[in-house]
């Protein structure tokens, strides 16, 4: 099965995996995983999944199940309603839905904005964004 020219691999509910997992496309886990994940691809952890990771490094991850361990995502992390996540996370983008249990520290990968959003008026901030857009062209 392919999605956007990527192969998708499924670990079914009956699957239990223990070890180091490396992949480049997409993986969906619905069973149990214990170990280390080193991937340049996308990961989806379904509601029925339980993942105990020493360390997880992925491009992006969508979590609906349970994850215990540190997560590093170069693009994004999404925690869906009902998920339980324990561990430090590091990502460029983060989305946490209502009804998520999360315990850990969060580190954002993007650089800090040049303008302090909380001390600038909305018109000042809007003007600084317009200047960035014009300079980028």
N, C-alpha and C positions, 0 to 999 in steps of 0.2 A: 504494500500500500504506500502511496506517495502523496505528500501534501506540499505544494509549492516546490516541487522537485527535490524534496527531502524524503529519505526513507524514514518510516516510523516503526520503531520496535516496541512491542508490548510485553511487559512482565505481568502475567495474569495473576489473579487472586491466589491461586494455588502455588505460585512461584515464591521460593525463598532463596535469596542470593546473599552470599557472604564472601567479601573480598574486595578487590579493586576493579572498578568499572570504568572503562574509557569508551567514548563514542563521539561521533562528529555530527550526526544528524539529530533526530528526535527520539526520545524515549518516554514511554508512559509506564509508570509503575502503579500496579493495583494490589500487589502482594507485599512481601516483607523484604527489606534490604538492610544489610549491616556491612559497613566498610567505608571505602573511600570512592568518591566519584570525581573523575577528572575528564571534563568534556568541553568541547567547543560548540556543542549543540544545545538544543532546548530540552528541558525536562518537565514532565507533568506528573505530579504526585496526586493520585486519585483519592477520594474520600476513604476508601477501604485500605489504603496503603499505610504502612508503618516503616519509617526510614530512620535508622540510627547510623549517623555518619560521623566518622572521625573528622572529615573535611569534605565539602562539596564545592567544586568549582565548575560552573556552567556559564553558557551565554545568557540563558533566561530560565526561570523556574516558576511554575504555577503550582501552588500548594493547596490542596483541598483536604489532605489527610494529616498525618502526624509526622513531624520531623524533629529529631533531636540531634543537634550538632551545628557546627559553623557552616554558613553558606556564603559563597563569593559568586556574584553574578556580574559579568561585564556589562550586560544590558539592563535586565530588570528582574525583580522579584515581585510576585503577586501572591498574597495570602488571601484565600477565599473564605467566605463565611463558614464557620464550623471547624476551621483548621486549628491545629495546635502546634506551635513552633517554639522550641527552646534552643537557644544558641545565638551567637553573634552573627549579624548579617552585614554584608558589604555589597553595595550595588549602585549603579548610576541612576536607576529609577526604582521606586518602591510604591506598591499599592497594598493597603491593608483594609480589608472589608470590615463591616460591623461583625460582631460575634466571633472574633478571632482571639485565641489565647496566645499571647506572645511574651516571652521572657528572654531578654538579652540586650545587647548593645547594637546600635545601628550606625554604620559609617557610610556616608554618601560619597561616591567616587568623583562626581563633577566638581570642578573648581568653584570657589565661592563667587557670588555675583559681585560685580564692581560696585554696585549701588546697594546700600543697606535698605532692604525692602521695608523695614519697620520704622525707619526714621525719615524716609522720603515721602513727600506727598504723592498722591496718585499721578498728578500731572508731571511731576519731576521724573518719576519712574517711567512713565509712558514716553517722555521725551528721550530718556537715556536709551530705551529700547529702539526708538525710531532712529537714533544716531547709529546704533549698532547695525541695524538693517541697511542703512544707507552706506555705511563704511564697508559692509560685507559685499556689496554689489560692486 
